[in-house]
Amino acid sequence: MARESNDILFRHPRSEHTNGRHTAYMVRTSSGDVLVVDGIAQSLDRQAAQFLRTEFSFTAPVPVLGRDCTIGLGDRLGLAAPGHIAAVRNYQATPVLVQQSMRELNLTGRTWQDILDVGTFMTFREGYTAGFGADGDHLKQAADIGRVLSLGYTMVTLDCSEHIARDDGEDRVPSDVADRYLGRTFGLDNGQSITLDRPQLARAVNIYGKALDFTADIWRMFWVDGTATADFELSIDETTQPTTPEQHFFIANELTRRDVRMATLAPRFCGEFQKGIEYIGDVARFEREVDTHAAIARYFGYKLSVHSGSDKFCIFPLVSRYTRGRYHLKTAGTSWLEAMRLIARLQPQLYRRAHAWAVEHVQEARTYYHVGLDMARIPNLADLSDQDLPGLFDLDDARQLIHITYGVILKNSILRQALYRAWHDMDARDSRPYADALCAHIGRHLEALSVPRKNEE
């Protein structure tokens, strides 16, 4: 620690806070941001983050899924939170500013601690005091769940896809399960009802039986036998087959019987939720099914969660309408794409290098994500002027190329260093192009979802 340095470019205008014991603020220096506490400069390290979470409680995440509209805003770079905060600040929506999966951690080389600490620093710097969540996303192993809970994450998304089976056509329905469903009708608050016949029930047992056991075991381990207070989301969306309303009801009912209390559940909706592009599928069918899925969620007292929600503008009004404004939406890759769009606009030669590296390594990246990417539909960069490059991000195939290759781009140490330097140099006292771009882009999501502004009744 040292006295406040003379190497100060500017003080972040929203960052000054006092709690009666300490006065702290954040400044930008030529080498990055620095925290100043009672006149003493401190690096933005783990110790500084813990100090802020202790002394300024708004910088610590809290459980938020009980609020009506919540939006997961994954930040793969550790740079997006100012734009995310700017986007949600004027809307009746609560952000989950800390959201990463094990896949993203492995591809970006970051850690659970780093991601949490960045969330703390950015809420402090931006003066955001309305509360935010921290999600250990798509976790499959008990050890990983234990790790994020020990760090103070306030949401766990359990991915049980490895325990979801194929239906082999056999009838393994126990007699007590048959008694609970066959010949019964379950009325929903939208006027619809759920019934399961024997074949439907047998399929549900075959496909989800082991996933139910796994989910109940994890719940018992951390929320019953342990002391977890984090929000619990169940993800059953990482499969190829859509979750039927009957299967959704069966899953929720069986977990309720085992005293599992979900805050949110993410079904596998009909159609395709590919990364970074518009919804692909029958919108009329989606409308019918999301109506039923939302009513099932209300029946059991949790919210629907929509995964891979970036840029699905055509279905956003339906999600908002049929959930009655109570839902969780997850985004992540779209913020990375906006960062790279900015590089294409302001650092075209650097973008050309990153794009070429992505093309060279796209097959490696395809192993991580299911996309309909057709490389033949992406223009050859040699045929494009520098002014044309940002337009690539209006093309689905080019978007998906850059979306899925974030890991291979960031693992190239030369590219990584050049990109971070470019983003850092763009950010100034009176010019924040990345934050402005994200504010507009995430704001477009919130508008399409009909999220009320805070000054609206």
N, C-alpha and C positions, 0 to 999 in steps of 0.2 A: 504494500500500500504506500501511497505517496500523496503529498499535497496536490490539489488540482493542478493539472499540467497547463502550461501555456500553449500546448499544441492542440488547441480547441478550435474546431471549425464552426460549431454552433451548439447551442443547447436545445434539446428536443422540447418543443413548447408545451406539450401536455404532461411532461414527466415529473414535474416537481410535486412532491407529496411530503406531508409532515404528520406525525402521529402523536406529538407531544413529547416524545423521547428523541426522535431523530428527524432530520430534514434530509431528503435525498432527491436526486434528480439524475438524469442521464445526459451525457454530452457525446457529440461525434468528434473524434479525432482523426488524424490522417490514417491511422491503422484500424479504426473501427469505433464502436460504441464503448463507453466507459461509464460505470456507475460512480457517482460522487455522493458520499454519505458524511454529513457534518463536515464538509470541506475536504474530506479524504477520498482520493480516487481509488477505485477498486476495479480489478478485471472482472469481466462477466464470466465467472467460474461457478462451480457448484456451491462453494461457500456463500458467494454473493446471492445466488438464487435462493438458498435456504434462508438467508437473512431476510430477504424480501418476503418470502412466504410466511415467515414468523412475525415480522413487524408490520407488514402491509397485507392483510389477509385477502384482499381482493386479487392478489397475484397467485393465490393457490386455487387449484381447480375444485369444483364442488359438483355433487350429483345434480344433473339438470334435466334428465329425461322426464321428470314429472311436469315440466313446463309444456305448454301447448306445442309450439313450433320450435323444433331444435334442428340445427344443421351442422353436420360434420364437415369440417374444413381442413382436410389433410394438407400438411405443409412439408413436402419432401425436401425442400432446400433450407428450411429454417429462416426464410426471408418473407414469407407470405402473410404473416399475421397482421402487420399494419394495414394491408389492403383488406384482409378479411374483417378486421375490426371496423374499418371505415365503412364497409358494406353493411354490416349488421347494426351499426350504432343507432341508426334512425328507424329501425324496423322492430316490430314485436316478435323477434326471433332471438333465440339464445344459441351462441356458437359452441361447438366442441372444437376448440382451437388446437388441441393436442390430440392427434389421431394418426396412428401408424400401425401397420401390420408387420409381422415378422418378415414377410417377403420384401416389404419396402425397406425395413431396417437392413436386411442383408444386401439389397441392391444399392443402397445409398451409403452404407458404411457408418451409419449413425447408431446411437444407443437410446434406450428408453429414457435414461437420465438426461441426455442432451436434449431430447425432444421436449420433455417436461420443462427443463430449465429455460429453453427458448420461449415457451409459452408464458412463463413467469416474467421474463425480461420484457417481452413485447407488451403484455398487458400493463406493466408498470410504465413503460416508455410512452405508450399511447393513452394512458390515463383511463383505461377501460375498467370500470368498477361494477358492471352489471352481472358479472358471474360467467364462468365458462367451464366446460367439461374437459376431461382428459380420458381418451378411449384407447385401451389396448385392443386393437382391432383384429378381428379374424384370428383369434388365438385358438390353438388346437391342443396344447399341452398344459398339464397342470403346473409344471415348473414355470412356464412363461406367465401364466395367470398369477401365480404367487409372487413373481418378480414385480409385475406392474402394480399389484395391490400394495406391496411393501413400499413402493416409491410414492404412493399417494394418488395413483390414477383413480378416477371416480366413475369409470365405466369400463366394463369388460364385454366385448363381443365374442361369444363362444361360437366357433365354427365347428359344427359337428359333421361336416361333409364326409370325413373319412369313415363315419359310422352309418352313413346312409347307403342302403343296399339296393340291389336290383330286385325287382319282383320276379320270382321264379315260377309263379303260378300256383304254388302250394297253399293249402289252407291250414294255417297254424293259429287260428283264432282261439284263444283260451275261452272256456265257457263263461267266466265272469266278465270278460271283455265283450263277448257276444251279448250278454244280458244288459250291458250298459248302453248298447247302441241299436241293436236290431229291433225293428218294430217301434222305434221311438222317433219323435220329431222334436227338433230344437228350434224354437222361434227366435228370430233376430229382430232388432229394433227398427230395421228398414222394411219390415213386412215380409222378408224372405224367411225361409226355414232350411234347416240342414237335416237330411236323413242319409243314412248309410245302409246299403244293402250288403249282403254277405260278400260278394266279390270285391266291393269297394273297401270293406273293412279288412278283408284278407290282404289286399294290396297295401293298405296303410300299415298293418302289422309287419308285413314282410319288409317294406322299405324303411320304416322309421323305428322299428322296435329297438334295435341296438342303439340308435341315436338317442332315444328317450332314456335308456339306461345310463348312457354316458353323460347326458345333460343332468340327470338327477344326481349322479355321483359327484360331478363337479360342483353343483349347487350345495350339496351336503358338505363337501370338503371345505369350502371357503365361506359359505354364507350361513351354515348351520353349525358345524363343528368349529369353524373359524370365526373371525370377527369382521368379515367384510361388510361394508355398508355401501359399496359401489353399486351403481345401476347395472342391471344384468340384461344384456340383449342376446337373443338366440338367433343365429344365422343358419337358415336352411336353404340359402339361395345359391350356394356353390354346387349346383347339380345341373344336369342337362334337361331334366324333365320338370315342367312347371308344377308347383304345389297346387293341387285342386282345393277348392274351398272345403270339401269333405275331409281331406287330409289335414288341412290347417286346423279344423275344428277338433279332429281326433288328437293331434299333437298337443294342442292347448289344453284340452280336457284331461288328457292323461298326465300332463305335467302339473296341472292344478291339483289333481288328486294326490300327487306326490309332494305337494306344498312348495313347488318351485314358483317363485314370484318373478315373472318377467316384467321389465319395464317396457321392452319393445321386442318385436319379432319381425324378422326379415324373411318373408316367403320368397320362393322362386316364382316371379310373376310370369305370365305368358309373354311371348315376344322375346326380343333380344335387347339386353342392356349392355351393349358393347362400349368399350372405353372411349370417352371423349367425343362421342358423336350422338346424334339424335336417336330416339327410340326407333327400333325396327320391329314392325309387327302390325297386327290388326288392332287399331286403336279402339274400335267399337267393342271388341272382345275384352280388351284391357279394362274399358270402362265398366262393363258388366261385372268382371271379376274383382276389380278393386273395390267396388261397392260392397260385394259380399265379404271380401277379406277385411275391410274396415269394420263392418258390422260384427264380424267374429272377434276382432280385437277389442271392440267395446264390450262385447258380451263377457269377456274374461278380464277386462280392466287394464289392458295395456295399449300401447300405440303401435301402429304399423311403422316399419322401417324400410326405406327404399335404398338399396345399395346400387353402386355404380350410377349414381343419380346425376352426374355431371352432364349438362347440355341436353337433357331429355325434355325439351321445352314443350313438345306437343302433348305430353301427358301430365305436366305439372298442374294445370287447372283441374284435372280429374282427381289427382291425389289430394289436392286441397279441398275440393268439394266433398268427396265421399268420406274423407277422414274427419270432416267438420273442423278443419284447421289444426288437428292434433296428429302430428306425425314426426318422424325423424328422417332426414334425408342425408345421405353420405356423398360427399364429393372429395376429390383429391387431385386426380391427374389433370383436371382442367386448369388448376392454378400453375402447375408446371408448364403446361402449354402456353399460358399467357406470359410466363417468364421467357420462354423461348421465342414467342412471337416478338417480344420486345428486343431480343438479341437480333432477330432477323431485320427489324426496323432500324435499330441504332448501331449495330455492329455487324453489318452484312458479311464481311469476310470471315469473322469468327463463326457466324451461323453456317456458312458454307462448309467450314471444317467439321463442325458438329454434325451437320446433315450427312456429309460423306461418311463419317465414322458410323453413323446410325445405319446407313444403307449397307455398309460392309458387314455389320454385326447383327442385322435384323433377325437372322435365323436363330441366333442364340436367344434373343429377346422373345421370340414367338413361343418358346417353351414355357414362359411364365403367364401369358395372357392369351385368351381366345378372342381373336378379332377377325374380321372379314377383309383384312388388308390385302390389296392387290397392288403390288409394286409397279405394275405396268401402267397404272393410272396416275402415277406421280410424275410430274414434269421433270425433265432433266434440268438440273440447275444450270448447266452450261447454256441453256436456251433462255434463261431468265435474267433480267436486269436486277440490280440490287433493289430497285423500287418494287419489283414484282415479288420479292421474297415473303413479305408479310402475308400476301394473299394465299400462300400455301396453307395457312392455318384456317382457311375457309373451305378446304378440300378434305373430305373425310379420310381418304387414304393417307395423305400427308400428315394429318393430325394423328392418325393411329401409328404411323411410323415413329414419330417423335414421342408420342405417348409411351409406347411400350419399350423404347430404347433409353429411357432415362437412366437406368442402371448402368448400361454399357457406356453411356456418355460420361456419367459421373465417376465411373471407375477408371477412366482415362485421366490420369493425374494432371497432364498438361492441359487438357480441355477443361477439367474441373477448375483448376486454378485461374485460367483465363476467363471462364464464365463468371466465377464469383467476383473476380476483380472488376469485370464489366458491370455487374449488377451493383456492386458497392459504389463504383464511381458515378453511376447514374443518380444515386440517392443523395440529395442535397437539402439545404434548409427549405428552399422554396420550390423544389422540383422533386417529385417522387413518382416517376412514371410507372413503376411496377405497382405501387399501392394504388395509384389512380386507375390503372388498367383492371386490377382485381376488383376494386370498388365498383367499377362499371359492370364488369362481367358477372360477379356474384350478385350484384344488385339486379341484373337482368333475371337471374334465377328467382330471386325473392319476389320480383314484380310478377313473373309468370305464375308463381305459386300464390299470388294474391295475398301476400303477407301484409297486414296493415302497417302503416307507418305509425310511429309512436305518438304523433300528434293527432291521430285519428281515433275516434271512439269505436 
